[in-house]
């Protein structure tokens, strides 16, 4: 059963917005929730209450936007918040104030775009920022200047598209980039060479769809690719071939939907898939079957909404699910 977190914009102790886009636990064990329209909130586990932070255009040290897309933490314990429209924010935990990085058209060393959809720190302490329309920005945390990797129509070896939804660094240091309609890119960090994986209608082992919403690597080093329209793919990196999990109306154990928004492996090895309109699926790796969790209006213990944006397991082993419009829920596995 799912335990739903109350959403009430008028209650300062409740979650203020029903579209939960990001969930992250920092090294101190604080659970952060980013909403698309209601700002940032952290959970006080002792009381179960949320402490919210909202944007304030009059305060340059406030959160720059209430539209939160992603949250991560760097090696020094600083929290970075990707916003849709307000650029990139860094929370100074000691002072509770934000530093904001924005795009400046006159400065080529600034952030490439203010619509930031993904952010993470690689093993060499470089912060990678995926933007909507500006390609990839990377920030050397020591130098504080951004460099940009963009799509160049005249260069087939460039980034395949300037809308970047997701990124992942694998165990070799290669960077995998999921783009809006350019497929999957692999960036060789040593040489800067970019390899493209695209859908080919004539090749059944190619990428299922060129809009890649999530790139995710599990503990077995499987690379999973969640698409918008092509279901879930797993890449065999040795051969470059993709295995496909698609929705099959004739098979109730197949993937519930081919439009996906989240992939997450929990500590038990379950792979959870968030779909855009058909709820939350769990893949049984041994059988290849999917178990489905859907919203049932008559059951308050069901998933609050079938549009799942994020799945996250915290250090206590609790699984949190963020939905688009139904708020936040915690799965009671017992």
N, C-alpha and C positions, 0 to 999 in steps of 0.2 A: 504494500500500500504506500501511497505517497502522502506526505504531510505537507500541506500547502502553507506557504508563508503569506500572511495577510498583506494586501496592497492597499494603502490608504494615503493619498497625497496630503491629507489634513492631519495625519497622526505622525508626529516627529519620530516616534519609536517604531514605525512600520516602514516597510519598503514603499517608496514613493511612486513607483512606476511599474507597470506590468510587463514591459518589454525588457527582459534580462538578456544582455548580450555577452557579458563577460563575468567569469567567476575565477578568483585567484586566492590562494593562501600564501601569505608571506612567511619568512623564516621564523617569525615570532609566533606563528600560529593564528594570526588574524585573518579572518575570511573577508575578502573584499568582493563586492558585487557592483558591476557596472551596468547601468541601464541606458537604453537609447531614448533619452528624453527626460530622465529624472536624476541625472548625475550619478555620483559615486556614493556607496554606502558600505559601512563595515559592521560586522555582526559582533555584538557583545555577547559572548557565549554564556556568561554567567546569568544574564537576564533574558536572553533571547531577543533583545531589542536591537534595532538598527540605528546607527548614528550616521546621518546623511550629510553629504557635502554637495553643494550646488554651485553653479557658475554665478558670478557676479560681475557684470561688465564694468562696474565702477571700481573694482578692485583688481589691479594688475597682478596681485599675488594669489588670486583665487583660481579655482578650477576654470579653465578657459571655455568649456562647453559642457552642457548636460548630456551630450550624446557620446557615450562611452562605447568604444568598439573592442578594446583589448587592454589587458593589464599584465605587466610582468615586473620582475625584480632583478636588479643587477647585482654584481658580485660584492658591491659595498652595501647592499641592503636598501638601496633607493628604489622607490616604486615609480614605474613609468606608466603613463596612461595615454593610450591612443584615443583621440577624439575625432568624430566626424564633423569637421568644420573648424575646430579650434586648434588644430595642430597637435603637437606632442607636449605632454606635461610631465614634469618630474616632481614628485612629492618629497619635500624635505620633512622627514618624519619627526625630527626634533622640534621644528618650529610650526609644523602644520600648515606650511605655505607651499605654493606651487611655483616652479619656474616653468615658463612656457617657451617652446620653440615653434616659430611660425615660418611660413614661406614668405620671402621677400623677393619680389621680382627683380630687383636691382642687385641682388646678392646671390651669385651662383653657389656660394658655400652655405646657403640656408637650406632648410627643409624643402623638399621638392614640391610638396603640396600640403594643404591644411586638412584634407580629408584623409585621415590616417586609419587604416583598417587592421593592421597587424604590427606587432613589435616583439622582438626578442633579442637577447644578448648571446653572442656566440662564445666559444671557448677562449677566444683571444681578446675578449672584452670589447668587442665591437658591437654596437647596437644597430640592428637592422630594422628598417621601418618600411612597411609596405603601404603604398598610398593608392588613392583612387585618382588616377590620371597623371601622376607624377613618377610612376615606376617605383624603383627601390631607392631609398636613401639609406646611407649608413653613416653612423656617428662614431668616430673614434673618441671614446670617453676621456682619453687623456688630452686630445687636441681641441675638442669642442667645435669642430667644423664638419659639415656634412659633405659627402660626395654622393653623386647620383648615378644610378645605372638605369638607362632608359631604353625604350624601343626606338630603333632607327629604321624607318621603312627601307632605306637604301642598304642596310647591313643585315644580311641573314643571320649573322652571328651575334646580334644584339638581343636584349630581352624581348620576348615575344609579344608582350602587351604591357601597357602602362597602368593598367588596373591590376593590383596585386591583392589577392584575398588572403593568402596564407603562405607561411614559410616554415622550413624545418632544416636544421643542420644535422647531417647523419654522422655516424661514428668515424668516417674518413675525413670529416671537415667540409664535405661538399654541401652546398646550399641548394635545397629544393624549393621551387617557387611555383605556387598555383596562381594562374592568371585568369582573367575574366573570360576571354574567348581565344586566348593564344595557347591553351593547353598547359602542360607542365614543363618547367625549365629546370635544368640542373646546371648550377654554376660551379665550375672547378675553381676553388679559391686560390690555388697555387698559380694557375695560368690565366684566370679570368675568362676562360672559354665557356661558352654556354651551349649545352645540348638541349634540343627541343624534342619533346614527346607530344605528338599530335594525334588526333583521331584521323584514321584513314578508313573510309568506307570499304575499301578493298582488302583490308587486313583485319581479320577478326581478333588478332592478338594485340591490336593497337589500343591506345587510350580510348575509353568509351565515349568521352565527350570533352570538348575543348574548354568548357567553363569549369574550372577546378576551384571548389570552395574551400577544401581542407586538404592539407598534406600532413600525414601523421605516421610516425614510426612507433611500432610496438616494441616490447622488450625482447622479442625474438628477431628483431631487425627487419620485420616485414614493413614495407612502405605502402601505406594505404592512401588512396586518392579518392576523395568524395567529390562527386560532380553534381552539377545542376542540370539534370536531365539524363544522365547516363548511369546512374546508380553508383555503386561502390566498386572500385578497382583495387587490385593488389599487384604491385609491380615486382616482377622477378628481375632484380638488378643485374644478374649474371647474363640473362638472355635479352633483356629489354622488352619482354613480353608481359602483357597484362592479363590477369584472371579477372573475370567480371562477376559481380553479384547484381542482378537486375530484378526489378519487380516482375513477377509472372502472375497475371490474374488467375491462372488455372492452378497455381500452387500456393496454398495458404501459408506455407513455411518459407516462402521467398521474401526478399526484402520488401518492406511495406510500400516504398515509394522510391522513385528514381531521382527526385530532387532532394539533395542532402545539405545539411548545414553543420553537422558536428560528428566527430569521431573521437572516441576516448577508450582507453584500456584501463580497467580497474586493477587493483592489486591481486584479484583472484584470477586474472587473465581473461575476464569477460570483455568483449569488444562491444561498446555501445555506439549506436548510430542515431543521430538526431535527424529526423526528416522534416521537410517543409510541407506540413499538412497531414501527415499520417502518423504522428506520434513518435515514440522512442522504440527502437529495436535493439535486441541483444542477440549477437551472433554466437551460436554454439560452434566452436571451431571444429570439433570432431565430426559433427554431422553435416555442417554447412547450413543448418536451419536457423531461421530467425524467429525469436519470440517477440511478440508485439505488446507494447503498452500504449493504450489509447485513452483519450478523454471520454468519459461516460458521464453525461450531465446528471444522471441519477445517482452517481457514486462519488461522494466527496473525497474518497480515498484514491480516486483515479488520477491520472496525469491531468494537470489543470488546463492544458491546451495542447493541441496536436502540432503546433509549430515550434519545434525544439531548436534553440539557437546554440546552447552550450551545455556540456556535461562535464562535471568535475568531481573528483574524489578527494576529500581532505585527509589530513594526517590521522584522523580518528577512524577512517574507513567509511565515512558517511558520503553517500553519493548525492550530489546536488544537480538539479536540472533546471536550466533557465529557459523560459518560453517567451514567445513573441505574443504578448497580450495576456497571458495567464500568470505572469509573475514567476516566482521561484518555488520549487518544491524539493523536498528531501525524501529519498526512497528509504522506507523502513523495510529492510530486507527480511526481518523476522516475521 
